[in-house]
Amino acid sequence: MKGIRLGGHILLFIVIAVIILFPLYWLLATSVKPSAEIFAAPPTLFPEQLNWDHYRSVFRDSEIVVYFINSMLITAVTVFIVLIIASLAAYSMTRYTFRGKLTYFTVILFAQVMPLTTLIVPLYILWGKLELLNTYTSIILTYCAILLPMAIWLLTGYFKGIPKDIDEAATIDGCSSFGILVRMILPLAQSGLVAVGLTVCITVWQEIMVAMTFVSSDAMRTLPAGINTFITKSGIQWGPLTASGIVTTLPVLIIFIIFQKALVKGLTAGATKG
């Protein structure tokens, strides 16, 4: 009976894995097919021959390197700002009692579930009046505003699991509140910080609505927005489109594989502690 149950679970996991991974495989397979084979009917499951022309075309005829640098810069700065502000906010939420604390936390939860589409138009008008459209500043500040509620909520749950006795011991040793946060709390919350940082990184890296709305200059586009240039009125360039999709997916996939244990551990702890 146990063997049958185990076999059923393994089969279920295989089916789920195939469903999840097949779109990624199809993206990869299409990117290395010749153009004629891409439009073949019926479609071929495996490429008849490997063709790298689409990748050459992407790097030769598009500004994908510029898009990659833009995405790297915007993602890195956003992660840095979000982690700093979220850490300070979560520390104050878990270590201090102040008037309006419950209201403050309720606002954070409300902001977390607010649809992005409701913010796009007001933010576009705001950045336009401040002359910040087509700048890194408008994109980074928007991402920070969107992702900070999630980051504060997760880190608050994680900080609650750190005993306050550590704060008292550090205070006796002469540490200030900021010193306790930097020297004691943050090292103990390392897995939570990694989880939040990776979540922010992946979200910003793949986001397209903000990047398409606030940026029209080709020199300021991110990778997801840059990929969209292969979709034109005259048609869709499926070969370069799928090749650039692989180039965009690969970095975040590698990061996820490397840090997946820390990500799962941090998210689980942050959601359950306290």
C-alpha positions as CSV (number, residue, x, y, z in Angstrom):
1,M,0.0,0.0,0.0
2,K,2.8,2.4,0.9
3,G,4.6,1.6,-2.3
4,I,1.5,2.3,-4.4
5,R,1.0,5.6,-2.5
6,L,4.6,6.6,-3.0
7,G,4.4,5.7,-6.7
8,G,1.3,7.8,-7.1
9,H,3.0,10.8,-5.4
10,I,6.0,10.4,-7.7
11,L,3.8,10.3,-10.8
12,L,1.9,13.3,-9.7
13,F,5.1,15.3,-9.1
14,I,6.3,14.2,-12.6
15,V,3.1,15.4,-14.2
16,I,3.3,18.8,-12.3
17,A,6.9,19.2,-13.3
18,V,6.2,18.6,-17.0
19,I,3.3,21.1,-16.9
20,I,5.5,23.7,-15.3
21,L,8.7,23.1,-17.4
22,F,7.1,22.5,-20.8
23,P,6.6,26.2,-21.6
24,L,10.2,26.9,-20.8
25,Y,11.3,24.0,-23.0
26,W,9.1,25.2,-25.8
27,L,10.7,28.6,-25.5
28,L,14.2,27.2,-25.7
29,A,13.3,24.8,-28.5
30,T,11.7,27.5,-30.6
31,S,14.7,29.8,-30.1
32,V,17.1,27.3,-31.8
33,K,14.8,26.3,-34.7
34,P,15.3,27.8,-38.2
35,S,12.5,30.2,-39.1
36,A,11.0,27.7,-41.6
37,E,10.7,25.1,-38.9
38,I,9.1,27.5,-36.4
39,F,6.1,27.8,-38.7
40,A,6.0,24.2,-39.8
41,A,2.7,22.3,-39.6
42,P,2.4,20.2,-37.6
43,P,4.9,21.8,-35.2
44,T,8.0,19.7,-34.3
45,L,8.5,18.9,-30.7
46,F,12.3,18.6,-31.0
47,P,14.4,20.9,-33.3
48,E,15.5,19.0,-36.5
49,Q,18.8,21.0,-36.3
50,L,20.2,23.5,-33.9
51,N,20.3,27.0,-35.3
52,W,21.8,30.0,-33.4
53,D,20.9,32.7,-35.9
54,H,18.2,34.1,-33.7
55,Y,20.6,34.7,-30.8
56,R,23.1,36.3,-33.2
57,S,20.3,38.5,-34.5
58,V,19.3,39.5,-31.0
59,F,22.8,40.6,-30.0
60,R,23.7,42.1,-33.3
61,D,20.5,43.9,-34.4
62,S,18.9,44.9,-31.1
63,E,20.0,46.9,-28.0
64,I,19.7,43.9,-25.7
65,V,23.0,44.6,-23.9
66,V,21.7,48.1,-23.0
67,Y,18.4,46.6,-21.8
68,F,20.3,44.1,-19.7
69,I,22.4,46.8,-18.0
70,N,19.2,48.9,-17.4
71,S,17.5,45.9,-15.8
72,M,20.5,45.1,-13.6
73,L,20.9,48.6,-12.4
74,I,17.2,49.1,-11.7
75,T,16.9,45.7,-9.9
76,A,20.0,46.2,-7.8
77,V,19.0,49.7,-6.6
78,T,15.4,48.7,-5.9
79,V,16.5,45.7,-3.9
80,F,18.9,47.8,-1.9
81,I,16.3,50.5,-1.1
82,V,13.5,48.1,-0.3
83,L,15.6,46.0,2.1
84,I,16.9,49.1,4.0
85,I,13.4,50.7,4.5
86,A,11.6,47.4,5.1
87,S,14.2,46.4,7.8
88,L,13.8,49.7,9.6
89,A,10.0,49.5,9.4
90,A,9.8,45.9,10.5
91,Y,12.2,46.6,13.4
92,S,10.0,49.5,14.6
93,M,6.9,47.3,14.3
94,T,8.3,44.5,16.3
95,R,10.3,46.3,18.9
96,Y,8.3,49.5,19.7
97,T,4.8,50.3,20.9
98,F,3.4,53.5,19.5
99,R,0.0,55.1,18.8
100,G,-1.6,54.0,15.5
101,K,0.6,50.9,15.2
102,L,-2.4,48.7,14.3
103,T,-3.6,51.2,11.8
104,Y,-0.2,51.5,10.2
105,F,0.0,47.7,9.8
106,T,-3.5,47.6,8.4
107,V,-2.5,50.2,5.8
108,I,0.5,48.0,4.8
109,L,-1.7,45.0,4.3
110,F,-4.2,47.1,2.2
111,A,-1.4,48.5,0.1
112,Q,-0.1,44.9,-0.5
113,V,-3.4,43.8,-2.1
114,M,-4.0,47.0,-4.1
115,P,-3.9,46.2,-7.9
116,L,-1.0,47.8,-9.8
117,T,-3.4,49.0,-12.5
118,T,-5.1,51.4,-10.1
119,L,-1.7,53.2,-9.5
120,I,-0.4,53.5,-13.0
121,V,-2.4,56.5,-14.2
122,P,-1.9,58.6,-11.0
123,L,1.8,57.8,-10.9
124,Y,2.2,58.6,-14.6
125,I,0.6,62.1,-14.1
126,L,2.8,62.6,-11.0
127,W,6.1,61.6,-12.7
128,G,5.1,63.7,-15.8
129,K,4.6,66.9,-13.7
130,L,7.9,66.2,-11.9
131,E,9.6,65.6,-15.3
132,L,10.7,62.2,-14.2
133,L,9.4,60.1,-17.1
134,N,12.0,58.3,-19.1
135,T,14.3,58.2,-16.0
136,Y,15.6,55.5,-13.7
137,T,14.1,57.5,-10.7
138,S,10.5,57.1,-11.7
139,I,10.8,53.3,-12.3
140,I,12.8,52.7,-9.1
141,L,10.5,54.7,-6.9
142,T,7.4,53.0,-8.4
143,Y,8.9,49.6,-7.8
144,C,9.8,50.5,-4.2
145,A,6.3,51.8,-3.5
146,I,4.8,48.6,-4.9
147,L,7.1,46.1,-3.2
148,L,7.7,47.8,0.2
149,P,4.4,46.6,1.8
150,M,5.2,43.0,0.9
151,A,8.7,43.3,2.2
152,I,7.7,45.0,5.5
153,W,5.0,42.3,6.1
154,L,7.4,39.4,5.5
155,L,10.2,40.9,7.6
156,T,7.9,41.9,10.4
157,G,6.8,38.2,10.7
158,Y,10.4,37.1,10.7
159,F,11.6,39.7,13.2
160,K,8.9,38.6,15.6
161,G,10.6,35.2,15.9
162,I,13.8,36.8,17.2
163,P,13.7,36.9,21.1
164,K,13.7,40.3,22.6
165,D,16.2,39.0,25.2
166,I,18.8,39.6,22.6
167,D,17.9,43.3,22.5
168,E,18.1,43.6,26.3
169,A,21.5,41.9,26.4
170,A,22.9,44.1,23.6
171,T,21.5,47.2,25.4
172,I,23.4,46.2,28.6
173,D,26.5,46.0,26.5
174,G,26.0,49.6,25.3
175,C,24.4,49.1,21.9
176,S,22.1,51.7,20.6
177,S,18.8,50.8,18.9
178,F,20.4,51.1,15.5
179,G,23.4,49.1,16.6
180,I,21.1,46.3,17.8
181,L,19.4,46.2,14.4
182,V,22.6,46.1,12.5
183,R,24.7,43.9,14.7
184,M,22.1,41.5,16.1
185,I,18.8,41.5,14.3
186,L,19.9,41.6,10.7
187,P,22.5,38.8,11.0
188,L,19.9,36.6,12.7
189,A,17.3,37.4,10.0
190,Q,19.7,36.6,7.2
191,S,17.5,34.0,5.6
192,G,14.5,36.3,5.7
193,L,16.5,39.1,4.1
194,V,17.6,36.7,1.4
195,A,14.0,35.6,0.7
196,V,12.7,39.2,0.5
197,G,15.7,40.3,-1.6
198,L,15.2,37.5,-4.1
199,T,11.4,38.1,-4.2
200,V,12.0,41.7,-5.0
201,C,14.7,40.9,-7.5
202,I,12.6,38.4,-9.4
203,T,9.5,40.7,-9.4
204,V,11.4,43.7,-10.7
205,W,13.4,41.7,-13.3
206,Q,10.3,40.4,-15.0
207,E,7.9,43.4,-14.6
208,I,6.8,45.0,-17.8
209,M,3.8,47.2,-17.1
210,V,5.7,50.0,-15.3
211,A,8.6,49.7,-17.6
212,M,6.4,50.1,-20.7
213,T,4.3,52.9,-19.2
214,F,7.0,55.2,-17.8
215,V,9.7,54.7,-20.4
216,S,9.5,55.4,-24.1
217,S,13.2,56.0,-24.8
218,D,15.0,53.0,-26.4
219,A,18.1,53.7,-24.3
220,M,16.1,53.4,-21.0
221,R,14.2,50.2,-21.7
222,T,14.5,47.1,-19.5
223,L,14.7,43.6,-20.8
224,P,11.0,42.8,-20.7
225,A,10.2,46.1,-22.4
226,G,13.0,45.5,-24.9
227,I,11.6,42.1,-25.8
228,N,8.3,43.8,-26.7
229,T,10.1,45.5,-29.6
230,F,10.0,42.2,-31.5
231,I,6.2,42.5,-31.6
232,T,5.4,45.0,-34.4
233,K,2.4,46.0,-36.5
234,S,3.9,43.9,-39.4
235,G,4.1,40.8,-37.3
236,I,5.9,38.9,-34.5
237,Q,9.5,37.9,-35.0
238,W,9.2,34.6,-33.1
239,G,12.8,33.5,-33.4
240,P,14.4,36.7,-31.9
241,L,11.5,37.0,-29.5
242,T,12.1,33.5,-28.0
243,A,15.9,33.9,-28.1
244,S,15.6,37.2,-26.1
245,G,13.1,35.4,-23.8
246,I,15.8,32.8,-22.9
247,V,18.4,35.6,-22.4
248,T,16.0,37.3,-20.0
249,T,15.0,34.2,-18.1
250,L,18.4,32.7,-17.7
251,P,19.9,35.1,-15.0
252,V,16.9,34.9,-12.7
253,L,16.6,31.1,-13.2
254,I,20.3,30.7,-12.1
255,I,19.8,33.0,-9.1
256,F,16.7,31.0,-8.1
257,I,18.4,27.7,-8.4
258,I,21.4,28.9,-6.3
259,F,19.2,30.5,-3.5
260,Q,16.1,28.4,-3.7
261,K,16.6,26.8,-0.2
262,A,17.1,30.2,1.4
263,L,14.1,31.6,-0.4
264,V,11.8,28.8,0.7
265,K,13.1,28.9,4.3
266,G,12.8,32.6,4.6
267,L,9.3,32.9,3.1
268,T,8.1,30.0,5.3
269,A,9.6,31.5,8.4
270,G,8.3,35.0,7.7
271,A,4.8,33.8,7.0
272,T,4.5,31.6,10.1
273,K,6.5,33.1,12.9
274,G,4.9,35.4,15.5
